[in-house]
């Protein structure tokens, strides 16, 4: 099956060399002028790094493990996505954010140097989730196929080239993870890794609780871990994006909750691609103290 990808009205516009999905340049100006509030919690990620997963964890924390409250809407109804205008919504998410009462949780995929300056000025708490590039690439490839918001890549080889050269929407994965890693030195940013959360969700959720200065009982903590596990989220219509019109996401092409497993890239990379990747990766990450695991 193929999707009609011509009706989203979104354009890929380059802002400071980073391709973004926007309605217009005016919309970009609005994003730059977005007034953050000091008690906003910002969830920042490169696409396909576990954003939806972290949203569910944060929602469960904010609602003290009340599953029913966390099923009040799909991921896109519960939280504004700072820089996006969804074709099925009348308003831009940014406008919805302005009408949302505090404390807000705001999702963004923007690289650190492009977030609205008010986020730094108001000293908002930020949680960043990073995922290893190989799995991120494979996940992003499948996401392109199943959503009308993004173009159809010809094949994985073509997408591989675009991803490595940073020509994909939101730009270079390398710049993204490094930029936010550096921003951590001067701002309150909790920098987490997808692979760590998968390996030891309890430990990582405890880090989040500490960062948010929140306390929950052992029982609630266990409930959060269970409710946000891949298998449970995959079955939860309020977490798995199946409440969206199929004209925006077609899960029959590739489900949003696809594999949820570190190391899936091995099913896609050829030996030659992997060698080329590792070489290029070394160069692009040279001098960085960031360490990723590509399997657990
Ligand atoms: P895969 O395509 O590798 O399965 P994002 O929310 O940033 O778009 O990221 C989506 C990726 O996170 C998908 O990866 C999805 O399956 C995975 N994911 C979502 N919920 C998850 C969970 N509870 N545990 C592990 N992975 C999860």
Boltz pocket constraint, residues with backbone or C-beta under 6 A from the ligand:
constraints:
  - pocket:
      binder: B
      contacts: [[A, 45], [A, 46], [A, 47], [A, 48], [A, 49], [A, 50], [A, 51], [A, 52], [A, 53], [A, 135], [A, 138], [A, 139], [A, 140], [A, 142], [A, 198], [A, 228], [A, 229], [A, 230], [A, 231], [A, 233], [A, 255], [A, 256], [A, 257], [A, 258], [A, 259], [A, 260], [A, 261], [A, 264]]
      max_distance: 6.0
